[in-house]
């Protein structure tokens, strides 16, 4: 009977691109015994390159242990898992080269790929961070990193530009009532409908190629206004739905402090805490990060308008700036504002071009 092995891998870049490293491990699939751990740095690279490097290291270690083993690869990078599974195309030659290297390590028929949430990939993540933490300051090579960024910003490769539009005002907005992806689903009020018309005129100037919306009423109404000015059809995608507030939905924070005093304090203290029946800030970040990569993989070098929500955009900004998790508590997004992101599909470099802009919007070069 063939041996069963589990490979867990992760990679990261502090700067994207920046000093990068990966972690990988191999377990016995039946006993769970840890058979191999790997943590290495790879110089200046992007998140995607680091993740593929972790995959390659993990598969190589598993193949060394048993060339005939059945292997399940578990990673929290949806981009790598979907591309290696053959469900997503790999359009950039550099990523194709890494994927081909990974595919040539072990018999492809013996490998399955499984996406897991980041929280379930903590061992590989910790190995990647240990590798990065071991980098001496002198090894970071800031000049090389600056040159890498300059090449992206001034070179011939065209970025995918994503315009994240928050929906317009609802009756919940003025009192800051919790309005998540799992509750009351309020519609735009009169002010919100006017705001939607205003942002639709701005998007008509930008001329996006693709229009995507969270399926909630307030986002679909905002997207409908943009559809009318651009002629684009709306693609509904629940990847961009708002954080779920569970039992708190429809309540003000004062209501929560009265009815759930301990939970309210914990929510303010930790982005890992989820309201009863709801979702944590960290969980939103975990589903949004791969969703950005998925957009770029599907629509490389195009202009995309995504109509979404406050907490979602706050997490997008935090992730782009590589800010700590609690930074999401220190930004806010205006109704019907535009936050713009450029992403280079070759290596996943993300650049924040504008933040919560209302009114005249210059677009991007």
N, C-alpha and C positions, 0 to 999 in steps of 0.2 A: 504494500500500500504506500502511495506517495506521501511524502512528508508535507505538512501544511505549515507555512510560515506567514507571519504578519509583518509587514513593513510599515512603519509610521515615519513620516518625514515632514520637515518644515524648513523654511528659510526666511530670512529677513534682511532688510537694508535700512540702515539708519541714515535717511536722506533721500532714498529712492530716486536716483541712484546715490549711493554712499557706501561707507564701509559695510560689507555684506558677509553673511555667514549662513551656515545651515546646520541642522541637526537631523540625525536619522537613527533608527533603531530597528532591530529585528527580534521578534518574539516567536517562540514555539506556539503555533496556532491552537494546539490542544491543551497544553499545560499552562500557557501564559508565561513560561520561563523567558527571562531576558537573555538573549544570546549575543547581541552585539550592540554597541553604542558608538556613534560617530559624531563629532562636533568639529567643524573646520571653518576657517575664514576663506574668502575667495577674492579679496581685494575690493575694489570699487565696482559695484554692480547694482542691478535693480532687484526689487522684490521677486519678480517673476523668474529671473535668472537664478536667484538664490534658492527658490522653491524647486526648480527643475534640478539644480545641483544636489539638493537634498534627496530628491527622488532617485537620481542616478547613483548616489552613494549607498542608499538603502537597498536598491535592487542589486548592486554589485556585491554588497555584503551577503545578501540572501543567496545569491547564486554561488558564492564561494562556500557557503555552508552546505548547500545541496543543489547541484545543477538541475535536478529533476523535480524539485519541490513545487507544489502548488502555492502560489503567493497571492495574498490579498494586500493591496496597497491602500492605506488609509491616510488621507490628507485633508486639511481644511481649506486648501486652495481649489475652489470650484473650477477655475480656469484650467489648471493642470489636470485635474481629474477628468473633466469633460473632453479636453483635447486628447489625452492619452486613451480615453475610452472610444475615441473616434466620432463622438457626437458633435463636436465643434471643430471647425476648420482651423488650421494653423496657417495664417496668411503671411507672417513675417519670416524671412529665411533664417534669421538667427534662432528664433524659437523652434522652427522646423528642425534645425540641426540638433538642438538639445533633445527634442522629442525623439528623433531618429536614434540618437545615441542611447537613450533610455530603452527604446524598443529592441535594440540589438543586444542587450545584456542577457536576456533570459527568454526562453520560449514564450512567445506572446500568448499562445493558447493556454498557458498555465497561470496567467496573471489576470486578476480582476481588480477593478479600481472602485473605491468607495469614498464618497465625500463625507466628512464628519464635521460637526461644529468645532470651533476653535477650542472650546473648553475641554473637548474630548481628545485634543491633540497636544495637551499640555506638556507631556514628557518630551516630545520632539521639539516643541517650542522652547522649552527650558534649555535643551542642548544647544539650539541655535543661539540663544541669548548668552549662554556661557561662552560660546566661541567668540561672540561679539564683545562681551565684557573683557575678554582676555587680550583684545587689541590694544597695544600701547598707543598713546597719543601720537607719537611720531609716525605710526604706521597708517594713520588715517589719510594722509596725503591730500590735504584740502585743495592744493593747486590742481591736482588731477581731477578731483571732483568738480571744481569750478569749470575746468575745460570741458568735462563731460556734459555739464548743463549747457554751456555755451554752444556746443555742437548741436544739441537738441533744439535750442531756441533760434539759432541762426542757420541751421542746415536745411537740406532739401526735403527731409522727411516731414510730412504734414501730420499734425496732431488731429486726433478726434476731439471735437469741442462739444462739451455737454452744458446746456443751459438748464439749470435746475430752477424751476419756478414754483414758489410756494403758492398754494391756492388763495383765493380771496377771503374776506372777512365773513364769518357766520355770526349768529347771535351769541355763540359761545365765546367768541374772540375777545370782546371788550373786557369781560370779567375773568378772562384766562381760565375758563372752565376746562377741565380735562376732556379732550376730544380725540379719542384714539382710533385705532383701526378695527376695533371690535365692539363699538358701542352705539351711541345715538345717531351717528352719521348725519349731522345737520347739513342743510343746504346753505348756499350763499344767501346773505341778506341783500338789501338794495345796494348798500355800499360795496359789498363783495362783488356783485354783478358789474358795477361800474369799474371797480379795480380790474376785473377780468378783461373788460373791454380795453382798458388802458394798456395792460401788459400784452394783450393780443396785438395791438398796434405796434408795440415795440418788437415783438417777435416777427411781425411781418417785415420789418426793416432788416432783421437778421437773416431771414429766409432759411430756416432750418430744413434739413432733408427728411427728418424723422420726427414724429410726435408721439410721445409715450405718456401714459397717465396712470397713476394709482386709480383703482376702480371705485373709490369712495365718491359720494355725490358731489362734495365740494370741489374735488380735484377734476372730476369729469365735467362739471359745469365750466370751470376755468379752462380746461382743455378744449371744450366745445367752442368757446370764444376764439381761441387761438386757431382752431381748425377752420373757422369761418373766414379768418383773415389770411391764412396761409394756403388753404386748399388741401391741407394734409389730412389723411385719415388718422383717427386715434387708435393707437395700440394700447390695450389695457394690460397692465403688468402689476401683479400684486407684490412684486419685489419691492416696490416703492411705497407701500402702504405705511401709514403712520404707526408709531409705537402703540401697543395695546396697553390700555390703562386698567383693564379688568373691572373690578368693583368700584374703582374711583371714577369711571367715565361719567361725565356730566356734572361732577362735583367741582367746587372751587377748592383751592388748597386749604383755605380756612375750614371748609367742611371736613376735609381729610384730617386736619390736625385735631378736630373735635372728635371725630368718629374712630380714627385710627392713629392716635398720638404716637405710639411706638413706631409704627410703620412709617409715619410721616418723617420722623427724625432719621430713621435708617435710610430712607429714600434720599434725603438731603446729604447723607454721609457717604453713600456708596453707589456707584454706577452699576454695581452688580446686583443691587436689590430690585426686585420686581414687585409692583403692587399685587395684591391678591387676585389671582386669575389673569395677571397681565404679563408684561414683558419688561426686561431691564434695558437700560441704555446700552449696556455692553452687548446684549443680544441683538439690538438693532444694528450696532456696528458690525457684528459678525455676519449678518445677512446682507448688509449694504456693501461691504468691501468687495466680495466676489461679484455682486451685481454690477458694480462699476466695470470690473474686468470683462464681464459678460457682454456689456454694451459695446465696449471697444472691440471685442472679438467679432461681434456680429456686424458692426457698422464702422469699420476702420476708416479714418480720415474724413468722416462725415460730420455734419452739424446736427446735434440731437437736442430736442427740447423734451425735458422730463418734468411733468407737473406732479409735485409731490408735497411733502409736509415739513413742518417746522423741525421736529426732532431728527427726521431723516437728513435734512440738509445740514443741521448742526453736526451730525456725525460725519457727514461727507467732508465738511471743512476740517474737523478734528483729525480725521484719518489722513487727509491730504497734507496737513502740516506736521504729521507725526507727533501730535500733541498728546499728553497723558489723558486718560479716560475722563477725569473730572473736568477737563477743559470744555466739554460739551455743556456744562452748567453755566459757562461764562460767555456764551454767544447767544444771540437771538436773531430770528429771521422775520422780516416784515412781510405782511400779506402781499401777495402778487409782486414780490421782488424777484430779481434774477441773480443767481449765484453761478458763476461760470468756471468751468474746469476744463483744462486741456490735458489730454492723455496721449502719450506716444505709444502706439501699439507694439512697437518693436520690443520695448523693455518695460513698459508699464509706468514710466515716469509720469507723475501727476503734478500739474501746476495750477494753483488757485489764481485765476485772472480777475475775478471780481467777487464782491461779497454783498449780498442783500441790497442790490441796486434797485432803486425805485425811480421811475421816470426815464429820462433819456439814457439809452444804453448804447455804447459804442460798438458792441460786438467784439470780435477778435480778428486779428490778422490771419 
